[in-house]
């Protein structure tokens, strides 16, 4: 036991290296999202995350936006606990039969203007869970979707790019109001 303890003090930790840091690019991207949100909404962007039945891979990447590396809250982009305070519903995973009604209620509780973003391959069409007896399908099978962000899982930078694209095209099309 003593030998193992001493070896663990000398050895380098077995962890992954952090992604290459491009502060300027990430700062510019997050600032552009905040500027577009203020221009189109009059306030910063509020996001309500909804897990409709995923494996949590997309949630890990989505919540990485709040960690010290990305720290998007410094630009005013924030995750909210209630759909009543949200501008964007960020839905992950295939919609399971047990989550269908909850997703519909969350959508109905979100005030206008509202956008729905399907995050990841599973949210798009069910992904590898598509043929399961417990899965209804992708998010668009239950509620209207304004943007799909592909990937399994998509990296945080792609999520920010998707949000920026959504806000930049807000003038060209109205947010989701159909049902």
C-alpha positions in Angstrom: 0.0 0.0 0.0 2.8 2.4 0.8 4.5 1.7 -2.5 1.2 2.5 -4.3 0.9 5.8 -2.4 4.4 6.9 -3.2 4.0 6.0 -6.9 0.7 8.0 -7.1 2.5 11.1 -5.7 5.3 10.9 -8.4 3.3 9.9 -11.5 1.6 12.4 -13.7 -2.2 12.3 -13.5 -4.0 10.4 -16.2 -6.4 13.1 -17.5 -7.1 14.5 -20.9 -5.5 17.7 -22.0 -7.8 20.8 -22.1 -8.9 21.8 -25.6 -6.7 24.4 -27.2 -7.6 27.7 -25.9 -8.7 30.4 -28.3 -9.9 33.1 -25.9 -10.4 35.7 -28.6 -12.5 33.5 -30.8 -14.7 32.3 -28.0 -15.1 35.8 -26.5 -16.0 37.1 -29.9 -18.5 34.4 -30.5 -20.2 34.7 -27.1 -20.3 38.5 -27.4 -21.9 38.2 -30.9 -24.6 35.9 -29.4 -25.3 38.4 -26.6 -25.4 41.4 -29.0 -27.8 39.6 -31.3 -30.0 38.6 -28.4 -30.2 42.2 -27.1 -30.9 43.4 -30.6 -33.8 40.9 -31.3 -35.1 40.4 -27.8 -34.2 43.5 -25.9 -32.4 41.5 -23.2 -29.9 38.7 -22.8 -30.6 35.2 -24.0 -32.3 32.9 -21.5 -32.1 29.1 -22.2 -34.2 26.4 -20.6 -32.6 23.0 -21.0 -34.9 20.0 -21.5 -33.7 16.4 -21.4 -36.3 14.4 -23.3 -34.6 11.1 -22.7 -30.9 11.3 -23.7 -27.8 9.5 -22.6 -26.5 12.8 -21.1 -23.6 13.3 -23.6 -25.2 16.4 -25.0 -26.0 17.7 -21.5 -22.3 17.5 -20.6 -21.3 19.6 -23.6 -24.2 22.0 -23.0 -23.4 22.5 -19.4 -19.7 22.9 -20.3 -20.8 26.4 -21.5 -21.1 27.4 -17.9 -17.8 26.1 -16.7 -14.7 28.3 -16.1 -13.3 27.5 -19.6 -16.2 28.9 -21.6 -18.1 30.9 -18.9 -20.9 32.2 -21.2 -22.7 33.9 -18.3 -20.2 36.7 -18.4 -21.8 37.6 -21.7 -25.3 37.5 -20.3 -26.3 34.2 -21.7 -27.8 32.1 -18.9 -29.7 28.9 -18.2 -33.0 29.4 -16.3 -34.9 27.0 -14.2 -38.4 27.8 -15.4 -39.6 27.8 -19.0 -41.6 30.9 -18.1 -38.4 32.9 -18.1 -36.8 31.3 -21.2 -36.4 32.5 -24.8 -34.9 29.2 -26.1 -35.8 25.6 -25.3 -32.7 23.6 -25.8 -33.9 20.0 -26.1 -31.6 17.0 -26.0 -32.2 13.3 -26.6 -35.0 11.5 -28.4 -38.4 12.2 -27.0 -39.5 9.2 -24.9 -43.1 8.3 -24.4 -42.9 9.3 -20.7 -41.4 12.7 -21.6 -43.8 13.6 -24.5 -46.4 15.4 -22.3 -43.8 17.1 -20.2 -42.1 18.5 -23.3 -45.4 19.7 -24.7 -46.2 21.4 -21.4 -42.8 23.0 -21.2 -43.3 24.3 -24.7 -46.7 25.7 -23.9 -45.3 27.4 -20.7 -42.6 29.3 -22.6 -43.7 32.8 -23.5 -43.5 34.2 -27.1 -41.2 34.9 -28.8 -39.7 31.4 -28.3 -37.4 29.2 -30.2 -36.8 25.5 -30.0 -33.4 24.0 -30.6 -32.9 20.3 -31.0 -29.4 19.5 -29.7 -27.6 16.4 -31.0 -28.3 13.6 -33.4 -30.9 11.9 -31.1 -32.9 15.1 -30.8 -33.0 15.4 -34.5 -34.4 12.0 -35.5 -34.1 9.7 -32.5 -30.5 8.7 -33.2 -29.4 5.2 -32.1 -32.6 5.0 -30.0 -35.0 5.6 -32.9 -36.3 2.0 -33.1 -36.9 1.6 -29.3 -40.4 0.8 -28.1 -40.1 3.7 -25.6 -39.2 6.4 -28.1 -41.7 8.7 -29.9 -39.0 10.1 -32.2 -37.1 13.3 -32.6 -38.1 16.6 -31.0 -39.9 17.7 -34.2 -42.3 14.8 -33.8 -43.7 16.5 -30.7 -43.1 20.2 -31.0 -42.0 22.5 -33.9 -38.2 22.9 -34.1 -36.4 26.1 -35.3 -32.9 24.8 -35.4 -31.1 21.4 -35.3 -27.5 21.4 -34.0 -25.9 18.1 -35.2 -23.4 16.0 -33.4 -23.0 13.2 -31.0 -22.5 15.2 -28.9 -21.9 18.6 -30.4 -19.0 20.6 -28.9 -19.8 23.8 -26.9 -18.4 26.0 -29.6 -20.9 24.5 -32.1 -23.8 25.1 -29.7 -22.8 28.8 -29.4 -22.5 29.0 -33.2 -26.0 27.5 -33.5 -27.5 30.0 -31.1 -25.9 32.8 -33.0 -27.2 31.5 -36.3 -30.7 31.3 -34.7 -30.6 34.9 -33.5 -29.1 36.2 -36.7 -32.0 34.7 -38.7 -34.6 35.9 -36.3 -35.5 38.9 -38.6 -36.0 36.5 -41.6 -38.5 34.3 -39.9 -40.8 34.6 -37.0 -40.0 32.4 -33.9 -42.1 29.3 -33.4 -45.7 30.1 -32.7 -47.5 27.4 -34.5 -48.7 24.2 -32.9 
